[in-house]
Amino acid sequence: GAGVSQTPSNKVTEKGKYVELRCDPISGHTALYWYRQSLGQGPEFLIYFQGTGAADDSGLPNDRFFAVRPEGSVSTLKIQRTERGDSAVYLCASSVQGSYEQYFGPGTRLTVT
Amino acid sequence: AQSVTQPDIHITVSEGASLELRCNYSYGATPYLFWYVQSPGQGLQLLLKYFSGDTLVQGIKGFEAEFKRSQSSFNLRKPSVHWSDAAEYFCAVDGTGTASKLTFGTGTRLQVTL
């Protein structure tokens, strides 16, 4: 079956611009996670959804970052007023609710110039 | 503070040699432990996991890991490395016990020489 997909695979934007990153989880997976992976680092947790609601957004670095999942499936990570320090690979993962096995997508590489 | 440490940034082994990648964690209780592999251009793939029970766990691709509570370690091993094992390996923990988020180490890059 289809895995987690993320679009776009690459995004280049100018400092100060707004970007949206999309994640399509595995069908039937009610839990969805966003992570950020900076160069040379491990993934860092951003936010976790159970269904449509954000159950844990403690990893969002500041109020420029926001994520939604309006219908409990596709999720969009939104970054306002992008900064060069936001450049990273943004990873999405999904899982069956209550399962500890997260399935990761290939990521979106964001470059802020 | 909760943390995961992978002390080796980069390891090189010859094909056919054995491999051990180190992982240490700092949590108040026994967390749920995972090893993931990330190949260039690929998403993170789960190799194995430990929740409880037998402290030696088997995973995919011939990997195994041993949980040692006294050492707060969860080292990954493979008896004979193949060239295709070259990748980045991440140890991760779920310290919340609620399947809500993973905390990853900084990773170990494995290079395999022929």
HADDOCK unambig.tbl for C-alpha pairs under 7 A between the chains (distance, minus, plus):
assign (segid A and resid 41 and name CA) (segid B and resid 106 and name CA) 4.73 0.50 0.50
assign (segid A and resid 41 and name CA) (segid B and resid 107 and name CA) 6.86 0.50 0.50
assign (segid A and resid 42 and name CA) (segid B and resid 90 and name CA) 7.00 0.50 0.50
assign (segid A and resid 42 and name CA) (segid B and resid 104 and name CA) 5.48 0.50 0.50
assign (segid A and resid 42 and name CA) (segid B and resid 105 and name CA) 5.57 0.50 0.50
assign (segid A and resid 42 and name CA) (segid B and resid 106 and name CA) 4.37 0.50 0.50
assign (segid A and resid 42 and name CA) (segid B and resid 107 and name CA) 5.94 0.50 0.50
assign (segid A and resid 43 and name CA) (segid B and resid 104 and name CA) 6.05 0.50 0.50
assign (segid A and resid 44 and name CA) (segid B and resid 103 and name CA) 6.81 0.50 0.50
assign (segid A and resid 44 and name CA) (segid B and resid 104 and name CA) 6.91 0.50 0.50
assign (segid A and resid 45 and name CA) (segid B and resid 101 and name CA) 6.55 0.50 0.50
assign (segid A and resid 45 and name CA) (segid B and resid 102 and name CA) 6.76 0.50 0.50
assign (segid A and resid 45 and name CA) (segid B and resid 103 and name CA) 6.97 0.50 0.50
assign (segid A and resid 48 and name CA) (segid B and resid 100 and name CA) 6.44 0.50 0.50
assign (segid A and resid 98 and name CA) (segid B and resid 99 and name CA) 5.89 0.50 0.50
assign (segid A and resid 99 and name CA) (segid B and resid 99 and name CA) 6.22 0.50 0.50
assign (segid A and resid 100 and name CA) (segid B and resid 99 and name CA) 4.99 0.50 0.50
assign (segid A and resid 104 and name CA) (segid B and resid 43 and name CA) 5.65 0.50 0.50
assign (segid A and resid 104 and name CA) (segid B and resid 44 and name CA) 5.60 0.50 0.50
assign (segid A and resid 105 and name CA) (segid B and resid 43 and name CA) 5.25 0.50 0.50
assign (segid A and resid 106 and name CA) (segid B and resid 41 and name CA) 6.91 0.50 0.50
assign (segid A and resid 106 and name CA) (segid B and resid 42 and name CA) 5.48 0.50 0.50
assign (segid A and resid 106 and name CA) (segid B and resid 43 and name CA) 4.10 0.50 0.50
assign (segid A and resid 107 and name CA) (segid B and resid 43 and name CA) 6.89 0.50 0.50
